[in-house]
Amino acid sequence: MTNLIKMEWYKLRTSKLFIILLIVTFVLNAIFLASLPMITSALGAEMTATELSSILASPFALGLLMIPIFISAVSFLYLDFSGGYIKNIAGQLADRGSLVFAKFIMIGVHNLIFFVTAAISAVLATALTGGSVMDAAVWSGILTLLLKWLLSLSLCTVLMFFAVGLRNKTLAIIMAVVFSTGALSLLYMGINTGITALFKVENIDVGNYLPDALMGSVNVITGELVVNAIIVAAIFIGVFLWLTYMMFKKRDVK
């Protein structure tokens, strides 16, 4: 397993697409955040220093900046199939399903690198423009960042099921874009309305139990949906990692 992880790490750090999208995320995130003072000034409002905890808790200026992360993840996961490498290495393993776990671990590293890059970009952009201030909730901000990383990993496990288990890169990319754009929020609103009308239940929100919606709402600083995020991420990772493992072992390696 150690050698498999080293192999995956080598492929990740030498991936041109990964490096390019990482740079794009850093630059775009910095540009968007640096432009906030000008927008605020144009609206006639006074720009005040931003607490560091809130920057770390929400490092991405726009939800759309999750697109590079998921696209990079899908491309990395499917890289071996497109290059014919899987067939060569799988035959040398006692349990070829261990490749799935090695990829899962490296996708966790992949996402963490993107999140840390976004956080550095956000801190620098804010410090150079509107300014930031150290506050007592910094550790809570870091924990929020880690929870969002965990939720992103759970979503990538879903994408891994499509890209590795079903070997359908096109469908995985479509799912990646859907998750990134928040397009499912409209579906969740419809489901909420249906449940309210059918069961006469108030204040229901299915988004509180789904990882893509929780990424935008979980917050350790305020204590909002923290338990939900941990449980939902664990369930999605467990279920889809197992499904990918089983599908990968049963299907012929081509």
N, C-alpha and C positions, 0 to 999 in steps of 0.2 A: 504493500500500500504506500509506503514511504517513497519508493521509486516512482510510482504512478503519480503521486502528488508533485514530486519534483519535475516530472515530465510535463504535467499540466501547467505548472508555474513557468517553465521555460517557454511553452507555447503562448502563454498569456503575455509575458513580458516582451516577447518578440513579435507580438501581433501588431501590425501597422494600424489596423482599424481601431484597436483598443487605444493605442497611443494618440491617434488623431482625435477620436471622440472625447478622450480625456482632456485634451487641450481645448477642444471646442467648448466643452462644458465649463472649464475654468474661465475662458475668455468671455463667453456669453453671460455667464452668471455675474462676473465682475462688471460688465458693461451695464446690464440691467439694474444692478444695485447701485452703481455709481451715478446712474441717471435719476435716481429717486429724489435727491435734493433739488435738482432742477425742476422736476415735475411738481414737487411740493411747493417750491418757491413760486412757480407759475400759477399755482392755485391760491396763492396768497397766504399760505400757512407757514408757520415758523418751524424750521427743521431742528429737532433736538437730538442729543446723543442717544444712540440705541444701546440697550442693555446687551451685554455679551451673551447672556443666557438665551435670549430670544433669537439672536443670530445663529447660535449653535443648534437651537431647537428647530429652526426653519432655515437651513442654509441655502436652499434653492429659491432663487428669485421668482421662478415660474414653475408650475407643475410640468410644463412641456419639456423642461430640461431633464426629465426622467426618461425621455425618448432615447437619447444617446446611450444611457445605461442599459436599457432593455434590448436595444438593437445590438449593442456590443455583446451582451450576454448571449443572445440567440446565435449570433455569428460565431462566437467562440465555441458554444456547445455543438454546433453543427459542423465545425471546421474539419473534424476527423472524417466525417462521412463524405464530405465534398472532396476530400483529398485521398480517400481510399485507405486511410491509415488504420482505422478501426479493425479491419479484417486481419491485418498483419499482427497487431498486438493482442487481439482478443484470443487468438488461438494459442497463445503462450501462457495464458492465465488459468489457474485451477478454477477460479470463479470469475468469469468475465463481467459479472454484475458489479464487481469492485470498481470498475471504471466509472460507474454511475456515482459512487460515493466520492471518488477522487475529483470528479467534475463538480459535484456539489460543494465540496470544500473549497475548490478554487473559485467557484462563482461567488462564494461568500467573501473571499479575498478581493475578487474583482469589484464587487459592490462596495466594499469597505473603502477601497482606494478611491472610487468615485465620490463617495460621501465625504471623505476626508478632504479631497480636492475641492469639492464645493464649499466645505466649511472654511478652508483656508482662503479661497477666493472671496467668500462673503465677508470674512473678518477684515481682509486687506482692503476691499472696496469700501466697506463702511468706515473703516478707520481713516482712509484718505479723503473721504467726502464729508459725510454728515458727522462722523465721529462715533466712537463706541465707548462704553463705560463698563468697568468690571462691577459685577453685582454678586450678591450672596447665593444666587440660584444657578451659578455656572455649572455645577455638577449635575443639577437637574436638567439643564439644557443638553449636556453631553449624553445623559441617559436617554433623553428624548430622541436625540440623534441616533443612538444605538438601537432604540426600539424601531425607529423608521427604517434603519438598515435591516433589521430582522424581518420586518414586514416586506421590504423589497426582496429579500432572499426567499420569502415564502412565495411571492409572485414569480420569481425566477424559477422556482421549483415547478410551478405550473407550466412555465414556458419550456422547461427541461423535459417535461412529460411529452409535449408536442414535438420538440426538436430531436430528442434522443430516443424516447420511448416509441413514438409514432413515426419519427423521422420525417416530419412534415415542417420544413423550415418556413414555407410560405404562411401556413396557419399560425405558426409561432410568432412570426413578425407581425401579423395582423393583431394577434392577441397583445403583443407588446405595445403597439400603438394605441390600442383601446385602453389598456391599463394606464398608459402615460397621459392620455388626453382627458381622462376623467369622464369618458363618454358613457360609462355605465351608471353615472349618477342619475341620469334621466330614467334609466330602467329601475333603479332603486326607489326613486320618487313614485313611480307607477306602482311598484310592489307595496310601498308604504300605504298609498291611497287605497289599494285593493284590500289590504289586510284591515285597515281602519274601517272600511265600509262593510266588509264581510263579518268581522269578529267584534266590531264596535270597540276596538282597542285604541286608546289615545297615545300619542307621543311614541309611536313605534318607528324605529329607524333601522332597517336591515343593514345599512352601511356601517353600523356599529359592530357588525359581526363579519365583515369582509375586509381583507387586507388592503385593497386599493383605496377604499374610502377611509380606513383607519389611518393610513399614512398622512392624510391631511388633517386629522382631528386629534390624534393621540398627543398628549402633552403631560410630561412628568411634573413640570413646574406647577401646573394647576391641578394635577391628579386626574386629568380627564382621560377615561377609557384605557388606562394603563393595563389593568388586568385583562380586559378584552383583547388588547393588542398581543399580549404574551400568549394567551390561550389560542387565539385565532391563528397566529403565526405558527405555533407548535403543531396545531392540527393540520394546517395546509401543508407544512413541510413534511410531516409524518406520512400523510396520505399520498401526496403526489411523488414523494421520493420512493415510497414502496411501489406505487404503480409503475413508475419509470423503471425501477429495478426489475420487476417481474416482466414487463414488456420487453426490455432489452435482453433478458436471458432467454425468453421464449422465441423471439424472432431470429431468423437467420441473419448472420452478419454478412453484409454485402460490401 
